[in-house]
C-alpha cells in the first residue's frame, strides 16, 4: 500500500548538500557533535559541498534561525547549486515548510537524516519494518508537505472540499499502514519471545553487546563468535540484531547478541520501534558496553548510551565496560579494572588486534559463575571423548579411573551444558550441587 511518493523525501545518493550546524547554549551535546553531524551526512552518501556553523542564543519560532543567516544560506545555495540543506537540530513541521519557501530548497533535519541512514542499513525483515514504522510516525507530523499543489485553494463554497478530502485520505491511509506495521512487528516480537523463553528454559546464558555507534561492537562480536557480521568505520554499520551461540573458554556455551549502535539524542520513534530488538539487551545476564577509549569524548558517549539503556529498562543490569581500541593509545596495555568490592568494572582490550581477549573471557566466566553447577559424572569407556570436551569448556576439579576403565569426574560447568552432556550416550550423573546426596554409592 503506497500512501505517498516516498522518494520525494528520501535523501539521494550524491546530492549536493549544505550542512547547517546550529550551536545552541542549552544543548547538552558532545563536544565533537559538529564532526559527528558531518559524518552522519556522509554516511548517507551525500556530497557535502559546505558546512556552516550558526550561533544562536534562542530559537526563532518561525524559521529556527535569524533572517540574516537565512539570506546567507540562500546565497550559498545559489552559488554552489545546492540540492539539499540539512539542519543539525530538529525542526518543527512549520519551521521546515517556512525555510523551504524562503530559500527555495529542500530541507530536512537531523532526525530525518538518521531515519534515512537506518533505512539504508536495515537488512532483515524486522529491521525494515522497524525503520518504516519510525519513518511514518515522523512523517505523520509533516503530511502537508506532500500536498503543496493544493495550497492555493482557499476556503469557501466549491473550493473547500478537494484539498481537505485528499489530506484526510492521506492521513487515514497513513494510520492504516502504521497499524499494519505494528501488528507485523507484534508477531515478530512474539517469535522472539518464544526463542528467548526457550533459551531461558534451557538456562542458556545470554551476553548482549551495546555501545555508541562505531565503538567497534561488531568487530568484537565477530572475534568472539567467529561470525562475519558487517563491520566498518562508519556510523550505524549494522542495525539488525545478530544472535550466535558461542563457547566461552573456561565457562561453556552462551548466547551472544549484537544490537544496534546508539548515538546522542537518538530519535524517540527509533528507540520505540527498536524496543523489541533491544529486548535482547534487557533479558541478558551480562551486558558488554563497548567503548572506544581512544575517543577523547568517550565519557560523554558512555553517558549517552546509559541514558538510552535506562529508557529501555536496562540501566541496573550487570554491566562490564569494554574499553576497546587500546592499540590506538601508545603505552596502554590490556588489563582489568575492579571496584572496591573486587567486582570487575572494565576490561581494556583491542578487538581488532586481538589484544586482551583472554581477559574478557575471564571477566565473563567470573560474572556468569552464578550459572555454574558442580557435579560428579561417570563416563563409560566408549564416552571417554567427553572428558576432553569438558577440559576445553568447563573446569574439572578431580578425575580418576575406576577398576572398570570408566572415568569419574567432578566438574564445574553451566547447568545448560551439564544437561547437554547428560544426554550423550554412556554419561551418567552421580551427584549434582543442588542434589547433595550421592545417587550412586
N, C-alpha and C positions, 0 to 999 in steps of 0.2 A: 504494500500500500504506500504510494508516494503522495505525500501531502504538500510538498513544495519542491522546488528545484534546489537540492542541497548544494549543488556546485556553485550557485551564486554566492554562497557564504564561505565556501571552502578556501583554504589557503593553497594557492597554486605553486607548484614547483618552479623555482627560478624567478618568481615575481620580484620586480624592483621594489624594494621595501625601505621605508623610513621608520626608524625606531625612535619613539619619544619616551625617554625615561623621566618621570616626574618625581622629584625628590620632595617629600612632604615631611615637616618636622615631627609629626606624631607617628610616622612609620616606625614599626618595630621590625625593620628589615635587616638582613645580613649586610655586612659591610661591602661584600662583593656582589650585591644583588644586581647592580647595573651590568656587571660582566655576565652574571648568570642569565639575565634577561636577554642579552645578545646571543648567548649560547642556545637558549631556548628557541629563538627565532631561526638560527642556523640549523637547528635540529629538524625544522620543517622543510629544509631545502630551499629556503628563500635567498634571494640575492640582496644582501644588506648593502645599500648604497650609502647610508649615512645614519649616524646615531647622534641625537641631540639630547642634552640634559636641561630640564626646566626646574628651577627652584620655585616652590610655591609655599606660602605660609598657610593659605586656606584654599579650599576647592571652590571654583566658580560653579554655582548650581546649574547654569545653563550650558556652559561649554567645557567645564572642568579646568581649562587653562585660560589665561587672560587674552584680550583682543590683540595685544602686540605680538604675542607668541603665535597666535593663530595666523597672523599675516606672515610671520617668519616661516611657519610650516608650509603655508600656501606657496610662498616663493620657492622653497626647496623642492616642492612637488613639481612645480613648473620647470625649474632649472634641470632637475635630474630625471624628468619623465617618470616620476614615482607612480606605481600602480596600487600600492597598499601602505597604509600607515598603521603601526601597532603601538598602542599605549601600554606602559608598564603597569598601570593601575587598572582596577575595574571601573568601567564606565557604566552609568545608568543608561537604559534604552534611549531616553530623551537626549542625554548628552551625546551619545553616539550618533543619533539622527541629526542633531544640530550641527555637529562638527562636519558631518558628510556634506550637508547642504552648504556650509560655509566654505570649505576648502575644496569641494568638488572631487573627492577621492574616497575610496572605500576605507572604512575604519574598523578595526577590531581591537579588543582589549586583551589583557594577559590571560584571562580565563578562557576566552575563545581560542587563543593560541595553544594553550595547554590541552584543551579538548581536541584540537586538530592533531597535535602530536600523538595523543593517545589513540586517535582513530587510525593514524598511520602505523602505529606499533602493534596494535591488537592483532593477534593471530588466531586464537581459539574462538570457538563459537560463543562461549560465555563472555570472553573479553570483549568481543564485538557488540554483544547485547548490552553489556555494561556501559560501554562508551557511547553507544547510540542513545541509551536512556539519559545519560548525563547531558548529551548534546541537545536532546529535545527539551529537557527541563530548562536548560539555559535559553534555548530559542523561544520558549513559550512566553518570555517577557519581551520578546523583540519581534513578534509576529507582524507588526505593522510595516516592518521594513520590506517584506515581500510584496506589499501591495501599494507601492508609491504611485502606480499608474492610476489609482483611484483617488488620490489626494485632492484632485481638482474638483471633485464632486462635493457640492455643498448640500446642506440640509434643505428640505423643502419638498413640496408636492412633486412627485415624479422624479425626484433626484435622490431621495433618502435611501431607497431600498438596496440597489445593487451592491454598493460598497459594504454596507453592513452585513448583507447576506453572505457575501464572499468571505469576509473576515470571520464571521461566526462559523461558517462551514469549515474554514481552516482550523479554527480553534477546536471544533468538535472532532475533526479527523486527527488532530494532534493528540487530543486527550485519549482517543481510541488506541492510537499507536503506543502511547505511554502505558496504558492499561495492559495492552498485549505484551509489551516487553516486561512489565512487572510480573505478569503471570508466567512467562517463559523462564525468567530468572528465578522465580519461586520454585519451579520444578527442578531446575539445575541445582539450586541450593539444597533441595531435599535429597537429591542424589549424592551431593557432597556430604550431607549429614549421615546418610547411610554408610558411606565409606568411612567416615570419621568414627561412627559408632562401632563399626567392625574392627577398626584399629584399637579402640578403647577396650572392647571386649577381649581382644587378644593380649591386652596390656602391652601393646607395642609403643615404645617411647616416641614422642614427636619433638623434633627440633626445628624451629622456624627461624628464618633469616629475614631481618628487616634492616632498614637503614636509609639514609639520604641517597637520592639517586646519584649514580656514578661513584659510589664509595668502594666498588669492587665486589659487590654482593654476589653477582652471578659468577664471577671468576672464582670466588671462594667456594661457591656451591659446586661448580664443575670439578674443582680439585678434590673436594671431599666425597663426591658421589661418582666421579668418573663419567659425568654427563657431558653433553655438548650444547648446553643452553647458550643462546647467543649472548655474547658479552663484548661490549665495545666502549670506547672512551667517548660516550655521549650520554645526554640526559634521557632517561626512560628507554634504555636499550631494550629492556624486556618488560612486559606488562603482565603476561599470563602466568598465573601461579603454576609452579612445577613441583611435583612430589616424587621423590625417589626413596627406595629402601637402601640402606647403607649398613655395612658392618663397621662399627666404631671400634678401633683397636683397644683392647683392654676392657671393653664393655659388652659389645654384642650388636644385635640388629636394632636399628632405629629408623624412623621415617624422617626425612629432611624435606622442608617446604621452603621454596624460594618465592617471595612475594614481590609485588610492585614496589619500586623505589619511591620515596617520599620527596617532597620539595616544600619550601616555605610557602605558606598560605595556599596550600593545595585546595582547589575549588571544592566547596562543600558537597556539591552534587556528585563529584567524582568519588569522594570519600563514602558517600551514601551508596553509590552504585557498586563500589568495590567491596562493600562490607562482607558479602558472602565469601569472597576470595580471602579477605583479611581475617575471616573467622579461623582459618588455619593457624594464624598467629595467636589468637586468643586461646585456642584449645591446646597449644603446645606445652610440653613440660619445661622446656628451656628456650628462651629467646636469645638468639645471637644478634646483637645490634652492631652491624658493621659500620665502622667509621673510617674515613680517610684521614689518618692522623697527620698526613703531610699538608693538609689544607689548613691555612692559618686561621680559618673561621670554624674549625671543627667543633668547638664548644657550643657555638650558636646553632650549628646544624644538629647536634645532639639534642638540644632544647627543642628544636622544631619537630624532630621525629618523636620525642617524648610527648609532645602536645597531641600529635595525631594518634599515638598509641593510647593515650588517655581517652581520646574521643571515641575510640572503638572498644574501650574496656580492657585494654591490655597493660595498663600502667603498673599494676602491682605484681606482674609476673616475675619469675626468676629470670634475671637478665645478665648476660655476660657481654661487656663491651669488647668487640673485636677490633683492636686498633690496627687497621690494615695499612699497607703500603709503607712499612718501615724502611724498605730499601731506598726510598726517596729522601730519607733523613740520614745524613752522614753520622756514623758512630752509634746509631741506635740498633740494639740487638734484641732478638726475641726474648721475652720474659713474661712472667705472670705477676700481676698486682693483686694483693689481698687486703681486705679491710681489717679492722682491729679485732674482729671475731675469727679471723682466719679464712673467711669466705672469699672465693675468687671473684674479683670485680672486673678485671681487664686481662686480655691476652694480647700481647704485642707481636705481630707477625707480618709476613708478606705472602699473600696467596699466589701472586703472580710468580714470585721467585721460589715458592715452596719453602719459605723460612718460618720456623716456629709452628708448623702444623702439628707436630707431636705434642706441643704444649696445649694446643686447642683440644686435641683428643683427650689429653689428661684432664683438662678442665671439665669436659663433657662427662667423662667417666665419673668424676667426683660429684658433679651436680646431679647426675642421674642415679647415683648409688642407691637411693631410696627405692628404686625399682628393681634392685637386685635381690636374689634369694640364695640362701645356702642350701645345698642338697647333697646327698650321697647316692650315687648311682652305680649300677653294675652293668658292665659290658661283656657280652659273651665273646668267644674267640672270633666269630665272623664279623663282629661290630667294633673291633679294636680301632678302626679308622676314625671313629667318632672322637677318640681321645686326642688325636692330632688336631681335629677341628676345634675342640674345646680349648686347646692350648692357644690357638690363634684368636679365639673370640672371647673366652671368659678367663677366669682365674681358677687354677687348681690348687687347693690347699694341701691335699695329700693324695697319693696314689700308691696302690700296691696290687700285686697279682696274687690271686689265691691259688690253692693247690690244683684247681681245675683249669688254670690258664685264663681265668676271667679277671678283667680289671675292675677294681673297686676304687672309685674316685669320689673325693669330697670337693665339690666345686662351688664357685660363686658366679652365677650368671643371671641374666634377666629372666623374669618369670615367663615372658613370651618364648625366649629361646629354650628354657627348660622344657616347656610343653612341646616345643618343636622336636627336640631330640628324643623325648619320651615316646614320640610317635614312630621313631625308627625301630626297625626290627632288631631284636637282641639287646635292647636297652631297657633296664628295669630300675624303677625308683625304690630306693631303700629307706630314705629319710629326707624330709624337707623342713626348712626352718619353721614354717607355721604349723607343722605337724610334728612336734618334738619327740614323739615316741618312735622307736625303730619298727619298721614294717617287717623287716626280715632279720631274724636273730642269727 
